[in-house]
Amino acid sequence: MKKISIIGSTGSIGTQTLEVVRTNKDIEVAALAAGTNVSLLEEQVREFRPRIISIGDETLAEDLRQRLSDIPDYKYELFFGMDGLKAVATAEEADMVVTAIVGMIGVEPTIAAINAGKDIALANKETLVTAGSIVMNLAKEKGVSILPVDSEHSAIFQSLQGNSMNPVSRILLTASGGPFRGRKKEELIDVTVEQALNHPNWSMGPKITIDSATMVNKGLEVIEAKWLFDVDPSQIEVLIQPKSIIHSAVEYADGAIIAQLGTPDMKLPIQYALYYPERRFLPGERLDFTKIKDIEIEIPDRDTFKGLDFAYESLRRGGTMPAVMNAANEYAVAEFLAGKIRFLDIYALIEYAMTHAEIIDNPSVEDIVGVMPYVKDMLGSIR
C-alpha cells in the first residue's frame, strides 16, 4: 500500500487528493498539514488517522489537540509552523509528498522532502518558479521523481510519454483566459473581488483564481514548465483555449502535435501523479466529442494581461527575479482579496518590485526564502 503525506490538505488540491484516496482505497495517509482550517483538518484526521499532523501555529495546534482528545487509542505527533510542514514532508513512512500548499512557503518543505528521498506530486508551482534550478538538480541528485499535478503540466507530461528520444520543438501551454477574457484595461478598472473569483471552468482556491484572472498564473506556469521539462522559454507558447478541453500539448521536431484532452477535473492529474505510470478508472464526466462544435483558440492579450510578460522577463533576468515577481504577486493578490487595492494595482505592484528590487545571481535557498519578507517590506513602504 502506497503511503503519502499531504501539505495543504484543506485546500482545493488537498481535498481532491483525499477524494482520490477515498475512491481507490489502497493509499494510506501518513501525514497531513493545513494552515488555519482547524475544523476541516479535524474531520480529515478523524477519517484518515495520520501519524503526523501539522497546522499553522501553536494556538491552532492546541485547539486541534483538544478537539481530538476523545479519540481512543489514537497516537499521533502534532506540530505547527514551518517545523510542522517539514515534519509532514519528511514523515518516515511516506513514499510520496503531495505539495498542495499555495505560495513560497512551499519551497522549504519540498526541499526537505526531496532530501529525505520522497517522490513529489507537485502542485505548489512557486517551488519551481522561485527555486527551479536548485530543486531540479537536487531531485536528480537524490533520485527523486517530481510528478506535476497542475492540469497543464500534467498534460505536457502525459504528451511526452514514450517520446524521450525525440526532440521537442514547442510546448503549447493552454489557458482558459479566466473570467475577464476579451476585456480591455479600461474595463478592468473597477472589477470586484467577487467578479475576479468567478472562474468560468475551474473550481480553485482564491489565490490561484485571482492569478488566473490576471494571467499571472499562466506566467508562473511558463517558468514551471521551463524547469520541469528542461526547455528554453522561447519554446513555450501560451494559447487561450476558453473551454479548457485541450489541457496542453507538445509539438515534436517533425511537426506532430500530441495533446491531452479531457473535462476540467483536477482529480485526473492528481490520480495520474499518485499512480504513475498506471492509469486507473476515475469516476466523473467524460469528454463527449459528439457535443463539441468547435475548439476555439486565441492569442493572449499581453497588453491587458501583463502576467505573461512579467514571467518571460523574470526568466531573462534570472537569479532571484522570478522569486521577486512571485513574491510581489503574492503580496498584491492578498491586498486585492482584502479589498485594499484595485485589480489593476496587482500589475503595478509587481512591476514596481521588478524594477526596484536588488537581484541576487546564483541564489541559495536562504536567499530565495528571504525574498518574500524583502518584497513585502518594499511594497508596504510605498502604500
Salt bridges, closest charged atoms under 4 A:
GLU19 OE1 - LYS267 NZ 3.68
ASP26 OD2 - ARG280 NH2 2.65
GLU42 OE2 - ARG46 NE 3.02
GLU42 OE1 - ARG67 NH1 2.93
GLU47 OE2 - ARG22 NE 2.76
GLU62 OE1 - ARG65 NE 3.67
ASP63 OD1 - ARG67 NE 3.10
ASP70 OD1 - ARG46 NH2 2.71
GLU77 OE2 - ARG51 NH1 2.42
GLU93 OE2 - ARG51 NE 2.63
GLU108 OE1 - LYS86 NZ 3.51
GLU126 OE2 - LYS207 NZ 3.42
ASP150 OD2 - LYS125 NZ 3.29
ASP150 OD2 - HIS153 ND1 3.55
GLU152 OE2 - LYS218 NZ 2.97
ASP211 OD2 - LYS207 NZ 2.64
GLU221 OE1 - LYS218 NZ 2.63
GLU224 OE1 - HIS153 ND1 3.49
GLU237 OE1 - ARG170 NH1 2.35
GLU251 OE2 - ARG170 NH2 2.71
ASP265 OD1 - LYS267 NZ 3.40
GLU278 OE2 - ARG280 NE 2.99
ASP294 OD1 - LYS243 NZ 3.99
GLU298 OE2 - ARG181 NH1 2.54
ASP301 OD2 - LYS184 NZ 3.21
ASP309 OD1 - ARG302 NH2 2.77
GLU313 OE2 - ARG316 NH2 2.73
GLU335 OE1 - ARG383 NH1 2.34
GLU351 OE1 - LYS306 NZ 3.88
